[in-house]
C-alpha cells in the first residue's frame, strides 16, 4: 500500500468562485499598495506605468470573473487557467521590479500551492513546472530592483542562484503537503457523505414505521363509522335483496380492512418493543445467526464471561457497526470466527477473532481510515477501499465505543469493541 495515495490525474474538482475572487482582490490591492508605496513614499525608481498596466489587466479579469462568469464554482480546467494567468501576471510584475532579487518573489509559489490543495494532480504538476521555469527566467532576466538612484543592490552569484533553488524546494514540499492534505480531506468528506446516507436511510425506515402507526390510528375512526352506517342501511333495506348484497359486500370489505389495520397495529407495537431495547447477548446471537444463514463458515459464541445482563438501545448504528466487523471476519477467515463477549457492571467488551491472514503490516496503522489498499494482491482483491471499516468504526465511536485492531500470534485478525456499561445501557 502507498501511504500517500494522491488525487487521480483525472479527478474533476471544482474551486469556489467567491473564494478565488476574494483571494485575487487581496492580491491586486496588495500589489497596488506595494508599487505605489515604493514609488511615491520611498521615491524609488521603477517602471510604475507598466506595473500599473499589469495590475489593471488583472483587476479587469477579476471583474469579469465576478460579474459575467455565471457559475458559482469553477471547474478544474477553468481554475487552472486562472491560476496560470495569476502566475504569469505576478511573474511579469517581478520581472519589472528586480526579478529574483525582489523579496515578494516568494508569492510566485502560491498558485501551485492553491492548486495542490483544491485541484487535481495534473493541474498542480503543470503549475509547479511553470513556476520553476519562471523562477529560472527571473533569475537571469529582469529589470533592476527598485532603488533610490544612488544605491544598487548587488549579491554574489551563488546567493542569487540559491534563491530559486530554495523556492523550488519549498514549492515541492508545500505542494506535496497540500496535495496530501487535500486528498485526505476529500476522502474523509466522501466517506462521511456515505455515512450520512446510511444514517438517513435508517432514519427513513424508522419514519415509515411511525407513519404506519399514525395511519392505523387515523383510519380506525372513519372505518368504524363506515361499518356502523352500513349496518344501519342493511336494516333499512332488508326487503330489497339487490341492495342487500351490496351492503353485505361493503361490510365484509370494511371488516377485512379492520383486520388488516389490527394486524399492522399489533405488529407495530411488537416491533416497537423489539426495536427499542435488547440484551447485548441477544443482539450478538441475532447477528451471528444472520451470518450463519448466508455463510458456510463456523461462528462460535463464547459468553462464559458475559454473566452480567445489559439492556441496551437497539440502535441501527450499533448494529451496522458490529455487522461490518462480523462481515470482515467471515470474509477473510479460512473456516471459523470466534465471538467472545465479556460483560460486568463497568465494561462491555466484544472480541471478534478470525483464522484468516490477519491485518497486512503495511496498513496496520491506517485501519479505520477510508480508501486504503494493501500491497498484498491476495488480500487487495477482497479488502476493497476500507470504506466499510471506516463507516463501522465511526458509527460505533459515535455510540461511545472504543475499538482496537490487532493480529493474533497464531494467525488471524482480532477486533475489540468495548464500552463503558454506563454509556450504553438503558
N, C-alpha and C positions, 0 to 999 in steps of 0.2 A: 504494500500500500504506500502511496505517496502521502507524506504528512501534509503537504500543501497541494491541493488539487485546484488549480486556478480556474477562472471562468473560461468556459469553452470559447474558442475563437469566434464561433458563430452566434453566441448569445445576442439576442436583440434587446438591448436595455434602453431605458429612457432616462432623460435628465429633466428635472423640473424647470420649466421656463422661468418662473418667477425667481427662483433661487439664482439661476445663471444671470438674469438681468441685474439683480441686486449686486452680485459679485462684480459684474462688469462696470456698473456705475461707480462702485467703490474704487476700482482700479483707475477709471477715467478721471475721477476727481482727484485721486492721489497723484496721477501723472501731471494734471494741470497745476496742482499746488507745488509739486517739486520743480517743474520747469520755471514757473513764474517767480517763485521764491529765489531760485538760483539767479535768474536774470535780473529781477528788479530790486530784490532785497540784498543779496550778496554781490550783485553787479558783476557776475562772472560772464565771460564771453561764451556764447553758444548760439547755434542757428535756431533762434526762437520761432521764426516764421515756419520753417519746415517741421519743427516739433509740434507746433500748434496745428498744422495741417493734418499731421498723422493722427493726433488726438481727436480732431474734429471728425475725421472719417470714422474713427472708432465709435464716437458718440452717435453718428448717423446710423451706423449698423445696429447699435443698441436700441435706437428709436424705432427702427424697422422691426426689430425683434419684439419690442413692446407693443407697437400699435398695429402692425399688419400681419404678424405671424399668428395665425388663429388658434393653433393647438396649445393646450396647456402644458404638454410635455413634448420635448424634442427627442426624436428617435436617435439611435446610436450614430447613424450616419451624419445627420444634421449637427448633432452635438460635437462630433469630431471635426467637422468643417469649421464651426465657430471657434472651437478651442485652437485649431491650427491657425485661423486668422489672428486670434489674440496673441499667439506665439510670434507670428510674423510682425504684428504691429509693435509689440514690445521690443523685439529684436531690432526693428528699424529705429525706434527711439534710442535704444542703447548704442546703435551704430553712430547716431548723430551726437551722442553725448559721452564719448570715451570708450565705448565697447566694453571689453572685458575688465577694464580698469574702473568702470562705474560700479559703485557699491550696490546699486539696485539690480545688478545682473543676477543676483540670486533668485529674483522673481521669475526668471526665464524658465525655471523648472516647475512652476505652479501648474500650467495646463496639463502636463503629463501626470502630475500627482492627482489632480482632479479626475482625470480620465481613469487612473488606476483604481480609484475608489468607486466610481459611478458608471463607467463604461466597460466594454469588453476588452479582452486581452489584445485583440488585433489593433484597436484604436490606441491603446496605451503603448504598444510596441512602436506604432507609426509615429506618435508624438514624441516618444523618447528618442528615437533615431533622429527626428527632425531637430529636437533640442540639442543633441550632441553635435550635429552638423553646424547649427547656428552658433554654438559656443566656439567651435573651431574657427568659423569665419570671423566672429567678433574679436578673436584673439589676434588675428593677422590684419584685419582691415577695420578701420573705424576713424571717426573724427577725433580731434584732441579732446581730452577730458576738460569740461568747463573750468575756467581758471580766471583770476582777476587780471591777467595780462602780463603780470610781472613774475609769475611763478609757474613752472611747468612740472607736472608730476612724472617722475621717472622711477622705474623699479628695474631690478635685474631681470634678464630674460627668463631665468629659471623660476623666478617668482611669478612672472607673468603667465608662463605656461602651466604652472602648478594650479592656478585658479580654476581654469576649465576642467582640469583633471579632478580636482576636489569636488566641483559641482556635478560632474558626471557620476562620481562615486556616490554623492548624496542623492542624485537622481535615481540611481539603481536601487539604493537602499530604501528610499521613501516610496518609490513606485511598487517595489516588492511588498513592503508593509501595507501600502494602500490596497493593492490587489488582494492580498490575503485577508485584510480586514473586510473589504467589500464582499469578497466571496463568502466568508464565514457569516457575515450579516445577512446576505441574501439566502444562504442555505437555511439559517435559523428561521428567517421570516417565512420561507416556503414551507418548512416543516411545521411551524406554528399555525400557518393557514390550514394545513391538513388536519392538525389537531382541533382547530376551531370547527372545521367541517364535521368531524366526528362527533364533537360535543353537541353541535347544532342538530345533527340527525337524531342523537339520543333524546335531546330535548323535544324534538318534533314528535317522536314516538310517545313520550310521556304526555304531551299535549293532546294527541289523538285520543289517548285513554281517558283523559279528563273530559274531552268533548263528548265522548261516547256516554260517559256517566251523566253529563248535563243533558244530552239528548234523551236518555231514558227518563230522567226526571221531568223534562219539559213535555214529552209526548204522552206521558201517562195520563194526565188530566183530560186532554181532548179525546183520547181514545176511550176513556171511561164514559165520557159524555156521549160519544157516538154509540156505544153499546146500549146505554140507558134509553136513548131516543129510539134506537132500532127495536128494542123490546116493546116499547110503548106502541110503536107503529104496528108491530105484529099483532098486538091485542086488538087494535082498531080494524084491521083488515083480515081477520080470520075467515070471513065469508068469501073473500076473493083469493082463490088458490094461486092465481097467476102472480100477483104481487107478493103473496106469502113466500113463494120460493125465492124471490129476490131478497126478501128480508132475511130469510134463513142463511142465504149465501153471505150477505153483509155481516150477520152475526158471527158466522164461522170464521170469516176473514179477520174480523176485529179480535176474536178470541185468539186466533193464530198470531196476530201482531202482538197481543198482550203477552203470550207465552214467549215470543222471541225477546221482547223487552225484558221480561222477567229473567231469562237466561243471561242476557247481557248484563243486567244489574247484578245478578248473583256472581257472575264471572268477574265483574269489575270489583266487587267487594273482596272476593277471594284473591284476585290479583293484587289489589292494593295492599292487603295484609302480607302477601307473599313477597311483594317487591320492597316494601318499606323496611323490613328488617329480616335478618337471617343470622344464624350462628356461623361463626367463621369456619368451624368444622364442616357444617353442611354445605357452605359455599364452595369449599375446596373439593369436597366429594362430588358436587354437581359439576364443577368444571372438569374434574378428572373423568367422569363418566362421558361427558360430551366428546372428549378426545379419544377415549377408548372405542367409541362408536365409529370413528372415522379413520382409525389407525390400527395397524397390527402390532404396534409397539406396546410393551407391557408398562403400565403405570402402577407403581407400588406406593401405597399411602402408609405413612408412619405417624400415628397420632399418640404414641406412647407417652410423650411429654406434653400432650395437649389436654391436660386434665381440667384446666380452668376454662369453663364455657364463657365465651364472649359474644354478646349480641351486638351486631354492627348494622349500619345502614346498608341496604342493598344498592350500593352506588354503581351506576353504569361505568363510571370512570375507574373504580377499583377493579371491577370485573374485567373490563377491557385490558387494563394494565397487566393483571395476573395472567389472563388468557394469552397475551402476547408472549410472555416468557415461557408459558407452557408450550405454546406452538413452536417456539425456537428449540426448546429442549427435545420435543418429539421429532422435529425435522432433522436435527443433527445427531440424534442418538443412534446407536447401532441396533439395540434391541430393547432397552428399558430406560425408564425415567423414574427416579426416586423423589417422592414428595414428602418432606419432613415438616410437620407443623408442631411448634412449641408455643405454649401459652402459660402465662402466670398472671397474677394480679397487676403486674407492671409492664410486661413486654409480650408482644406477639411476634413470633419470627417464623417466616415461611421460607424453606430452603428448597430449591429446585435443582436437582442434580441429574446429569445425563452421562452416558458412557460413550459419547462421541469424541471428536478430536480436540475439543476444548476451544478456548478463545485464541486466535492467532496472536503470536507475540508482537507482531507489527501494529496491531490495533488495540492492544491491551489497555493503553492509557486513554484511548479515544472512545471506548464503548459508551454508548448513550448519546453520542453526537450524531447528527443526521448526515446522510450522504457520505459514508465512508466505505472503502473497499479494501480487501486484503490482497497481498501479492500471491497468496497461495491459490492456484487455479481450482483445485478440487473443492475449496471452500467458497471461493468467489462466486461460483455458479449458483450456490444455494443462498448466500448471505444477503444478496440484494444490496441496498444502499444504506442500511442501518436506520431507515426512517421509522419502521415499526418499533424498534427498540427505543428510539428517541421518544416517540409518542407514548409508549407504555411507561417509560421511566418518568416522563413529565407528568402524566396523569396520576401515577402513584405518589409522586412527590407533592403534587397539589393536595393530596389527601394525607399529608404528614408522614409518608413512608420514607424510609432510608434504604438505599439499595447498595449492594456490594457485589462486585463481579470478580470471580477468581477461577483458577484451574485446579483440578484435583490431582493429587500426586499419582494416582493410578490411571490418570487419563480421564478426560471429560471436563465439562464446564459446571460451574456452580453459581447460582444467583441467589442471594439472600435478600429477602424483603422483610423489613421489620417496622413495627410501630410501637409507640408508647400506648399502652392499653387505654389510658385516659383520653388520648387523641382520637380514637376510632370507635370506641364503644358507644352505644346509645345510652 
